[in-house]
Amino acid sequence: MRNPQHGSDFPNWQKAFTNVSVWCAVVAVYVIVFGTQQDVFVSSLPPESKVPNAWTKVTFRNNPPQDTSITCRKPAPRSGHSSVIHGTSMYMFGGMGANEVFYNDVWEYKLEAGALDCEWFELVPNDNISVWFSAKDARPATPNRRGIVPARPSGRVGHSAAMADVRLESGAVRTFMTIYGGFSPNCSNYCYDIWHMDLASGLWTILYGEWWEPDGSWGKMLDYSTFNDIMIPNRWRHDAVVYQDRLYVIGGHTLTDSSKCCGYTCPSLQSPIVQPNCGYLADVWSTLLKEYIPFQTQIAIGKHAVQSSTVGFGFASVAVDGIKSGTESNRTLSMTNVEPQAWWQVSLGGVTFISNMTIWNRADHSQERLNNFYVLTSTQPFSSDRLQDLLSDPLVWKYHVMYAVEEATTLFPEQSASFIRIQLAGTNSLALSEVEVWGFPPIQAWQHFEGPRRWTMHVSGFERNSGIDAPRGRMGHKVVLDSNTGSVYTFGSSNWLSNPITFLILHADSLF
C-alpha cells in the first residue's frame, strides 16, 4: 500500500489488529508498527505536528553487522498483539497467528540496535496450551497469599499493555509491563485477568485471574462479590494508558446480545440510543497499579460476641448474623436484662481497620430504649465493665450516641481495633438487631505488588443517551496519552465509522 500524501511505503491498516507503538526521542516522536506481515515500519511525528512524516520499512537484519556467525530471528506474523516502549526497546506480547495459534511469547525489538545486536530478541518463548496448564506457580505456599495460580498469561489476542510503576514488597518502586484482558481459549468468553511482567527477568506475576482447569472446572483467584465491590466487565480489543499510576481501560467489545442497539443505526428506534447489553463499549475504568487499595468486607459477621447478660434466646451472636430486622419473637434479636450500663461486644479476631459501622435497632417495639449509649473500640481486651473506667482509658476510642435510634445509625470510626463494644450509659435493656462493621485487615507489604486491584468506573458509556457529547462504543482503536496535558487521544475504531482514521480527544478534566 502507498501513502497517498507522502508517496512512501505505508503499513497496511486493513490488516486487522496491527499494533502501533510510540517512541519519544530527543527531536521527535516515532510511531512504530508491527503486524501480520512481519514488517516493522517507522515514521516520525515532528513537534507540534499531528501528521506523520513518510513511513520507512525497516530492513530486517539476518546477522549483526559485525558478527555474521549469529543468525537473527524475528517473531512469527500475528495480529492482535500488544506492544510497549521501555527505554530504547519495544516489547511485544501475544497475538494470534495463522490457523488461530494464540501466542503468549514476549519479544524485544531494539530501537537502537548495536553492531553486534539483532534487532529482535525472544525474551519469553511461546508455549502451547498443554504446557500452560502444567505451568502453575505455587509460590508462596500459603493460599491466603496467592494459592496455586498460572505462572504466566495464556496465549491471547486483543488485550492491552502499558508500563507502570509498582511498589515491591521491599518498598522499592520498579517499572513493569502490565497486561489486561483480551480473548483467549482459556478464558470464559473474554479475559478478566491482569498481570505484571518484569522485563529484566521475564517473570510474570498475576494480580487477578479466572481460567479453565484441565478437568473442565472453573478456577479463579477470588470472588469480587464477597467484597461488595464492582468488577470491570471482561473485554477484548480495548486499549489502555497509565496516568498518575492508574491504569485506564477505554472501550472494547464484550460478549452480549448482538441485537441490542449501540447508538449507531437503529431502525426500530426514533433516536440512536445505547441500550443495555450493547457489545461495543464506550466506558472508562481505572485501577491503581502502584499500590494496593484494600477491599472492605463485613468483618463482624459470625465473629465471637458476648454481652453483660442474656434474656431468653437473645444471644449476643444474633447481632452478627446478617439479619437487620430483628424481633424477639423470631429470635433474631440480641437482648440483655434491664441493668446498669448493659453492654454487648464482639471480637474481630485480630487488629482490623474499621472504616464504618451501622447499628440496627430492633424492628418490633421499644425502639426508644436504644439511646444514650457509647460505641467503644480497642486493640486490647477491655479492662473493665464500668463505663467510666473505659471513658478515661486513653487507649479506648469512644463515640457517644445521645438520642434514640429509630431504625439504624451509622458512624465512621476509621480506627484499628480488635474489639468493639456498645454500652448503655444508664439503666435499661440493650437490644440489637445487627451490628454491621465494614473494614479490612492490615495491609501487608506483599499486597502492593501481588494483591488484587479495585476498579473504579469513570464513564458508563451511556452518556450519549442524555445528550452529552461523548465517544461512541468502539473496538480495535488505539489510545495515546499526552502526559503534559492529561489528554487521551483515541485513534480510529472498527464497525461504526465510515472513516476509521479519526482522532477523538478525552480531556483530563472529564476523564480523570
C-alpha positions as CSV (number, residue, x, y, z in Angstrom):
1,M,0.0,0.0,0.0
2,R,1.3,3.5,-0.8
3,N,0.9,6.6,1.4
4,P,-1.1,9.0,-0.9
5,Q,0.2,12.0,0.9
6,H,3.9,11.2,1.1
7,G,4.3,8.6,-1.7
8,S,6.3,6.3,0.6
9,D,5.9,2.8,1.8
10,F,2.9,2.7,4.2
11,P,1.7,0.0,6.7
12,N,-1.4,-1.8,5.6
13,W,-4.0,-0.7,8.0
14,Q,-6.5,-3.1,6.6
15,K,-4.6,-6.0,8.2
16,A,-6.7,-6.4,11.4
17,F,-5.3,-5.6,14.8
18,T,-1.9,-4.3,13.5
19,N,-0.3,-2.8,16.6
20,V,1.2,0.7,17.0
21,S,3.8,1.9,19.5
22,V,5.1,5.4,20.1
23,W,8.7,6.2,21.0
24,C,9.8,9.6,22.2
25,A,13.3,10.5,21.2
26,V,15.2,13.8,21.6
27,V,14.0,15.5,18.4
28,A,10.7,13.9,17.6
29,V,8.1,11.2,18.4
30,Y,8.4,8.0,16.4
31,V,5.5,5.7,15.5
32,I,6.4,2.0,15.2
33,V,4.2,-0.6,13.6
34,F,4.5,-4.4,13.5
35,G,1.8,-6.7,12.2
36,T,0.6,-9.6,10.1
37,Q,3.4,-9.2,7.5
38,Q,6.3,-9.4,10.0
39,D,7.4,-6.0,8.8
40,V,8.4,-3.1,11.0
41,F,7.5,0.4,9.8
42,V,8.7,3.6,11.5
43,S,7.5,7.2,10.9
44,S,8.5,10.4,12.8
45,L,6.0,12.8,14.2
46,P,7.7,16.2,14.4
47,P,7.0,18.5,17.4
48,E,3.6,20.4,17.1
49,S,2.6,18.1,14.2
50,K,-0.3,15.7,14.1
51,V,0.6,14.3,10.6
52,P,3.3,11.6,10.5
53,N,6.2,12.1,8.0
54,A,7.0,9.4,5.4
55,W,6.9,5.8,6.6
56,T,10.1,3.8,6.4
57,K,10.1,0.0,6.2
58,V,12.9,-1.3,8.4
59,T,15.2,-3.8,6.7
60,F,15.5,-7.0,8.8
61,R,19.0,-8.0,9.9
62,N,19.8,-11.6,9.0
63,N,23.0,-11.2,11.0
64,P,24.5,-8.5,13.3
65,P,26.7,-6.3,11.1
66,Q,29.9,-7.2,13.0
67,D,29.1,-10.9,13.8
68,T,27.8,-12.9,10.9
69,S,28.0,-16.1,13.0
70,I,24.8,-15.2,14.7
71,T,21.5,-15.8,12.8
72,C,18.9,-13.3,13.7
73,R,15.3,-14.3,14.3
74,K,12.0,-12.4,14.3
75,P,8.5,-13.0,15.6
76,A,6.0,-15.1,13.7
77,P,3.5,-12.9,11.8
78,R,0.5,-12.1,14.0
79,S,-2.4,-9.8,14.8
80,G,-4.0,-8.6,18.0
81,H,-0.7,-8.4,19.9
82,S,0.3,-5.6,22.2
83,S,3.5,-3.5,22.4
84,V,5.0,-1.0,24.8
85,I,8.1,1.2,24.8
86,H,10.5,1.0,27.7
87,G,13.9,2.6,27.4
88,T,15.2,2.2,23.9
89,S,13.3,-1.1,23.2
90,M,9.8,-2.1,22.1
91,Y,8.4,-5.1,23.9
92,M,5.7,-7.2,22.2
93,F,3.4,-9.7,23.8
94,G,0.9,-12.3,22.5
95,G,-1.3,-12.1,19.4
96,M,-2.8,-14.6,17.1
97,G,-1.1,-16.2,14.1
98,A,-2.1,-18.4,11.2
99,N,-4.5,-21.3,11.9
100,E,-5.7,-19.5,15.1
101,V,-2.5,-20.0,17.0
102,F,-2.6,-17.9,20.2
103,Y,0.8,-16.7,21.3
104,N,2.0,-15.8,24.8
105,D,5.6,-15.1,23.9
106,V,7.4,-11.8,24.6
107,W,9.8,-10.3,22.1
108,E,12.1,-7.3,22.5
109,Y,12.8,-5.0,19.5
110,K,15.9,-2.9,19.9
111,L,15.2,0.6,18.5
112,E,18.9,1.4,18.7
113,A,20.4,-2.0,17.9
114,G,24.2,-2.0,18.0
115,A,26.6,-3.5,15.5
116,L,26.7,-6.8,17.5
117,D,23.0,-7.0,18.1
118,C,20.0,-8.5,16.3
119,E,17.0,-6.1,16.4
120,W,14.7,-8.8,17.7
121,F,15.3,-10.9,20.8
122,E,12.9,-13.5,22.2
123,L,12.6,-12.7,25.9
124,V,10.0,-15.4,26.7
125,P,9.2,-18.3,24.3
126,N,5.8,-19.3,23.3
127,D,4.1,-22.4,24.9
128,N,1.1,-24.4,23.8
129,I,-2.0,-24.8,25.9
130,S,-0.9,-28.2,27.4
131,V,2.3,-26.6,28.7
132,W,0.4,-23.7,30.0
133,F,-1.9,-26.0,32.1
134,S,1.1,-27.7,33.7
135,A,3.0,-24.5,34.5
136,K,1.3,-23.5,37.7
137,D,3.0,-21.2,40.2
138,A,2.6,-22.2,43.9
139,R,4.8,-19.5,45.5
140,P,4.4,-18.8,48.3
141,A,2.7,-21.9,49.6
142,T,0.1,-20.1,51.7
143,P,-3.3,-20.0,49.9
144,N,-4.1,-16.7,51.7
145,R,-1.5,-15.0,49.6
146,R,-1.7,-16.5,46.1
147,G,-2.6,-20.1,46.1
148,I,-1.8,-22.2,43.0
149,V,-2.2,-20.0,40.0
150,P,-0.9,-19.9,36.4
151,A,2.7,-18.9,36.1
152,R,2.1,-16.7,33.0
153,P,-0.7,-15.5,30.9
154,S,-2.3,-17.9,28.4
155,G,-2.0,-17.1,24.7
156,R,-4.4,-14.3,23.7
157,V,-5.4,-11.6,21.3
158,G,-6.9,-8.1,21.6
159,H,-5.5,-7.4,25.1
160,S,-3.8,-4.2,26.3
161,A,-0.4,-3.5,27.7
162,A,1.1,-0.5,29.4
163,M,4.2,0.4,31.5
164,A,3.6,1.2,35.2
165,D,5.5,1.8,38.4
166,V,4.7,-0.7,41.1
167,R,5.8,-0.9,44.7
168,L,7.6,-4.1,45.7
169,E,7.4,-6.0,48.9
170,S,10.7,-4.4,49.9
171,G,9.2,-0.9,49.5
172,A,11.2,-0.1,46.4
173,V,9.4,1.0,43.2
174,R,10.1,-0.6,39.8
175,T,8.6,-0.3,36.4
176,F,6.7,-3.3,35.0
177,M,4.7,-4.2,31.9
178,T,1.1,-4.7,32.8
179,I,-1.4,-6.5,30.6
180,Y,-5.2,-6.7,30.9
181,G,-8.0,-8.7,29.2
182,G,-8.2,-9.9,25.7
183,F,-9.6,-13.1,24.1
184,S,-8.1,-16.5,24.9
185,P,-9.3,-20.1,24.5
186,N,-8.6,-20.4,28.2
187,C,-10.9,-17.6,29.3
188,S,-14.7,-17.8,29.6
189,N,-15.6,-15.6,26.6
190,Y,-13.1,-12.7,27.2
191,C,-10.5,-12.4,29.8
192,Y,-10.6,-10.7,33.2
193,D,-7.0,-11.3,34.2
194,I,-4.4,-8.6,35.0
195,W,-0.6,-9.4,35.1
196,H,2.7,-7.7,35.8
197,M,5.8,-8.7,33.9
198,D,9.4,-7.9,34.9
199,L,11.1,-7.1,31.6
200,A,14.5,-7.7,33.1
201,S,13.9,-11.3,34.2
202,G,10.9,-12.3,32.0
203,L,8.9,-13.4,35.1
204,W,5.1,-12.8,35.3
205,T,3.0,-12.1,38.4
206,I,-0.8,-12.5,38.4
207,L,-2.9,-9.9,40.3
208,Y,-6.2,-11.4,39.3
209,G,-7.4,-14.2,37.0
210,E,-10.0,-16.7,36.1
211,W,-9.3,-19.8,33.9
212,W,-10.5,-23.2,32.8
213,E,-8.7,-26.0,34.6
214,P,-7.6,-29.2,32.7
215,D,-10.5,-31.1,34.3
216,G,-13.0,-28.6,32.9
217,S,-13.6,-26.8,36.2
218,W,-13.6,-23.1,36.5
219,G,-10.7,-21.6,38.6
220,K,-10.4,-18.1,40.0
221,M,-8.2,-16.3,42.5
222,L,-11.1,-14.7,44.5
223,D,-14.7,-13.7,44.3
224,Y,-15.2,-10.0,43.9
225,S,-18.8,-10.3,45.0
226,T,-17.7,-11.2,48.6
227,F,-16.2,-7.7,48.8
228,N,-19.4,-6.0,47.7
229,D,-17.2,-4.4,45.0
230,I,-17.7,-3.8,41.3
231,M,-15.6,-5.5,38.7
232,I,-14.8,-4.2,35.2
233,P,-16.6,-6.2,32.5
234,N,-14.3,-8.6,30.7
235,R,-13.4,-7.4,27.2
236,W,-11.1,-7.5,24.2
237,R,-9.8,-5.1,21.5
238,H,-9.9,-2.3,24.1
239,D,-6.9,-0.1,24.8
240,A,-5.3,1.3,27.9
241,V,-3.0,4.0,29.2
242,V,-1.3,4.7,32.6
243,Y,-1.8,8.1,34.1
244,Q,-0.7,9.1,37.6
245,D,-0.1,5.5,38.5
246,R,-3.6,4.4,37.4
247,L,-4.4,2.1,34.5
248,Y,-7.2,3.5,32.5
249,V,-9.1,1.0,30.2
250,I,-11.1,2.5,27.4
251,G,-13.8,0.9,25.2
252,G,-13.5,-2.5,23.6
253,H,-16.0,-5.3,23.0
254,T,-17.7,-7.7,25.3
255,L,-19.9,-10.7,24.6
256,T,-23.5,-9.6,24.9
257,D,-26.8,-9.6,22.9
258,S,-25.9,-8.8,19.3
259,S,-29.5,-7.5,18.7
260,K,-29.0,-4.6,21.1
261,C,-28.7,-1.1,19.7
262,C,-25.3,0.6,20.3
263,G,-26.3,4.1,19.2
264,Y,-25.3,3.8,15.6
265,T,-28.0,2.5,13.2
266,C,-31.2,1.6,15.0
267,P,-34.1,1.5,12.5
268,S,-36.6,0.4,15.2
269,L,-35.8,3.4,17.4
270,Q,-36.6,7.1,16.8
271,S,-33.3,8.1,18.2
272,P,-29.9,6.3,18.2
273,I,-29.6,5.4,21.9
274,V,-27.3,3.0,23.6
275,Q,-29.2,0.0,25.0
276,P,-28.1,-2.1,28.0
277,N,-26.0,-5.1,26.9
278,C,-24.6,-3.3,23.9
279,G,-21.4,-5.2,22.9
280,Y,-19.5,-2.1,21.8
281,L,-18.2,-0.4,24.9
282,A,-17.7,3.3,25.5
283,D,-16.9,3.1,29.2
284,V,-13.8,4.1,31.0
285,W,-12.5,2.2,34.1
286,S,-9.3,2.6,36.1
287,T,-7.4,0.8,38.8
288,L,-4.4,1.9,40.9
289,L,-1.3,-0.1,39.9
290,K,1.4,1.4,42.1
291,E,-0.1,0.4,45.5
292,Y,-2.7,-1.8,46.9
293,I,-6.1,-0.4,47.9
294,P,-7.8,-2.8,50.3
295,F,-11.2,-4.3,49.8
296,Q,-13.7,-3.7,52.6
297,T,-15.8,-6.5,53.9
298,Q,-18.3,-7.1,56.7
299,I,-15.7,-8.1,59.3
300,A,-18.0,-8.8,62.3
301,I,-20.4,-11.4,60.8
302,G,-20.0,-14.8,62.5
303,K,-17.4,-13.5,65.0
304,H,-17.4,-14.3,68.7
305,A,-19.8,-12.0,70.5
306,V,-20.6,-11.7,74.3
307,Q,-22.9,-9.4,76.4
308,S,-23.4,-8.5,80.0
309,S,-26.4,-10.8,80.4
310,T,-28.9,-12.7,78.2
311,V,-32.7,-12.7,78.1
312,G,-34.3,-15.9,76.7
313,F,-33.0,-16.6,73.2
314,G,-31.5,-13.1,72.8
315,F,-27.9,-14.4,72.5
316,A,-25.1,-12.0,71.7
317,S,-24.2,-13.9,68.5
318,V,-27.6,-13.0,66.9
319,A,-26.4,-9.4,66.4
320,V,-23.7,-10.5,64.0
321,D,-25.8,-13.0,61.9
322,G,-26.5,-10.6,59.0
323,I,-30.3,-10.1,59.8
324,K,-31.0,-6.4,60.2
325,S,-34.8,-6.6,61.0
326,G,-34.5,-8.5,64.3
327,T,-37.5,-9.2,66.5
328,E,-37.8,-11.0,69.8
329,S,-40.5,-13.4,68.6
330,N,-38.3,-14.5,65.7
331,R,-35.3,-14.9,67.9
332,T,-33.3,-12.6,65.7
333,L,-32.6,-10.0,68.5
334,S,-29.7,-9.9,71.0
335,M,-31.1,-8.7,74.4
336,T,-29.8,-8.2,77.9
337,N,-31.6,-7.8,81.2
338,V,-32.6,-4.4,82.4
339,E,-29.4,-3.4,84.3
340,P,-27.0,-0.5,84.8
341,Q,-24.6,0.0,81.9
342,A,-25.6,-3.1,79.9
343,W,-23.1,-3.9,77.2
344,W,-22.6,-6.0,74.1
345,Q,-19.3,-6.6,72.3
346,V,-17.7,-8.6,69.5
347,S,-14.1,-9.8,69.0
348,L,-12.9,-9.3,65.4
349,G,-10.2,-12.0,65.8
350,G,-7.3,-9.6,65.3
351,V,-6.4,-6.0,64.7
352,T,-8.6,-4.7,61.8
353,F,-9.2,-1.3,60.4
354,I,-12.8,-0.2,60.9
355,S,-14.0,2.2,58.3
356,N,-17.7,2.4,59.2
357,M,-20.3,0.6,61.1
358,T,-24.1,0.6,61.3
359,I,-26.1,-0.3,64.4
360,W,-29.6,-1.6,63.7
361,N,-32.3,-1.2,66.3
362,R,-34.9,-3.8,67.0
363,A,-37.8,-3.9,64.5
364,D,-40.7,-4.9,66.7
365,H,-41.2,-2.4,69.6
366,S,-39.5,-0.4,72.4
367,Q,-37.0,1.2,70.0
368,E,-36.7,4.2,72.3
369,R,-34.6,2.1,74.7
370,L,-31.6,2.3,72.3
371,N,-30.4,5.8,73.3
372,N,-27.7,7.4,75.4
373,F,-25.0,4.8,74.6
374,Y,-21.3,4.7,73.7
375,V,-19.5,2.8,70.9
376,L,-16.1,1.8,72.1
377,T,-13.2,0.2,70.2
378,S,-9.8,-1.1,71.4
379,T,-6.9,-3.1,70.1
380,Q,-6.7,-4.9,73.5
381,P,-9.4,-6.6,75.6
382,F,-11.5,-4.0,77.6
383,S,-10.0,-3.7,81.1
384,S,-13.3,-3.1,82.9
385,D,-17.1,-3.4,82.6
386,R,-17.5,0.0,84.2
387,L,-18.2,2.6,81.5
388,Q,-16.4,5.4,83.5
389,D,-13.2,3.4,83.5
390,L,-13.3,2.9,79.8
391,L,-14.1,6.5,79.1
392,S,-11.0,7.5,81.0
393,D,-8.8,5.0,79.2
394,P,-6.7,6.8,76.5
395,L,-6.3,3.5,74.5
396,V,-10.1,3.2,74.0
397,W,-11.8,5.1,71.2
398,K,-15.2,6.5,72.2
399,Y,-18.3,7.7,70.4
400,H,-21.4,8.9,72.2
401,V,-24.9,8.4,70.7
402,M,-27.2,10.7,72.8
403,Y,-30.6,10.3,71.2
404,A,-32.8,7.3,70.4
405,V,-32.1,5.3,67.2
406,E,-35.2,4.9,65.1
407,E,-34.1,2.3,62.7
408,A,-30.3,2.4,62.4
409,T,-27.3,4.8,62.9
410,T,-24.0,4.8,61.1
411,L,-20.7,6.1,62.3
412,F,-17.2,6.2,60.9
413,P,-14.6,5.2,63.4
414,E,-11.7,5.0,60.9
415,Q,-9.7,3.2,63.7
416,S,-7.8,0.0,64.0
417,A,-9.3,-2.3,66.6
418,S,-9.7,-5.9,67.8
419,F,-12.8,-5.4,70.0
420,I,-16.0,-3.3,69.6
421,R,-18.3,-2.7,72.5
422,I,-21.7,-1.0,72.7
423,Q,-22.6,0.1,76.2
424,L,-25.5,2.0,77.7
425,A,-24.8,5.0,79.9
426,G,-27.9,4.4,82.0
427,T,-30.1,1.6,83.2
428,N,-32.1,-0.4,80.7
429,S,-32.1,-3.5,78.5
430,L,-29.8,-3.4,75.5
431,A,-31.4,-5.0,72.4
432,L,-29.7,-5.1,69.0
433,S,-30.8,-6.4,65.6
434,E,-27.4,-6.2,63.9
435,V,-24.0,-4.6,64.3
436,E,-22.7,-4.3,60.7
437,V,-19.0,-3.5,60.6
438,W,-17.1,-2.7,57.4
439,G,-13.3,-2.7,57.3
440,F,-10.2,-4.6,56.3
441,P,-7.2,-6.3,57.9
442,P,-3.9,-4.5,58.0
443,I,-2.2,-4.1,54.6
444,Q,0.7,-6.4,54.1
445,A,3.7,-5.3,52.2
446,W,3.4,-8.1,49.5
447,Q,-0.1,-6.9,48.6
448,H,1.2,-3.7,46.9
449,F,2.8,-5.9,44.2
450,E,0.7,-9.0,44.1
451,G,-2.7,-8.0,45.7
452,P,-5.9,-7.9,43.5
453,R,-6.9,-4.4,42.4
454,R,-10.1,-2.4,42.9
455,W,-11.7,-0.9,39.9
456,T,-13.4,2.5,39.5
457,M,-15.9,3.3,36.7
458,H,-15.5,6.9,35.4
459,V,-17.6,6.8,32.3
460,S,-20.5,4.4,32.0
461,G,-20.9,4.5,28.2
462,F,-24.5,5.7,28.3
463,E,-23.8,9.4,28.5
464,R,-24.9,9.9,24.9
465,N,-28.5,8.9,25.9
466,S,-28.6,12.1,28.0
467,G,-27.4,14.3,25.2
468,I,-23.8,14.5,26.3
469,D,-21.2,14.7,23.6
470,A,-19.3,11.5,24.4
471,P,-17.5,9.0,22.2
472,R,-19.5,6.0,20.9
473,G,-18.6,2.4,21.7
474,R,-15.7,1.1,19.8
475,M,-13.2,-1.8,19.5
476,G,-9.8,-2.1,17.8
477,H,-8.9,1.5,18.4
478,K,-5.6,3.0,19.8
479,V,-5.3,5.3,22.8
480,V,-2.3,7.6,23.3
481,L,-1.8,9.8,26.4
482,D,-0.4,13.3,26.3
483,S,1.1,13.3,29.8
484,N,1.7,17.0,29.7
485,T,-2.0,17.9,29.5
486,G,-3.6,14.6,30.7
487,S,-5.5,14.3,27.4
488,V,-6.2,11.0,25.8
489,Y,-6.2,10.8,22.0
490,T,-8.3,7.9,20.6
491,F,-7.4,6.9,17.1
492,G,-9.9,5.1,14.9
493,S,-12.0,2.1,15.6
494,S,-14.0,-0.5,13.7
495,N,-17.6,-1.4,12.9
496,W,-19.1,2.0,13.4
497,L,-17.2,4.8,11.5
498,S,-17.2,5.2,7.7
499,N,-13.7,6.7,8.1
500,P,-11.7,4.8,10.7
501,I,-8.7,7.3,10.6
502,T,-10.3,9.6,13.1
503,F,-9.0,11.3,16.3
504,L,-11.2,11.8,19.3
505,I,-10.0,13.6,22.4
506,L,-10.9,12.9,26.0
507,H,-9.8,15.8,28.2
508,A,-8.2,15.4,31.6
509,D,-10.9,17.3,33.5
510,S,-13.6,15.0,32.3
511,L,-11.7,11.6,32.3
512,F,-9.5,11.9,35.3
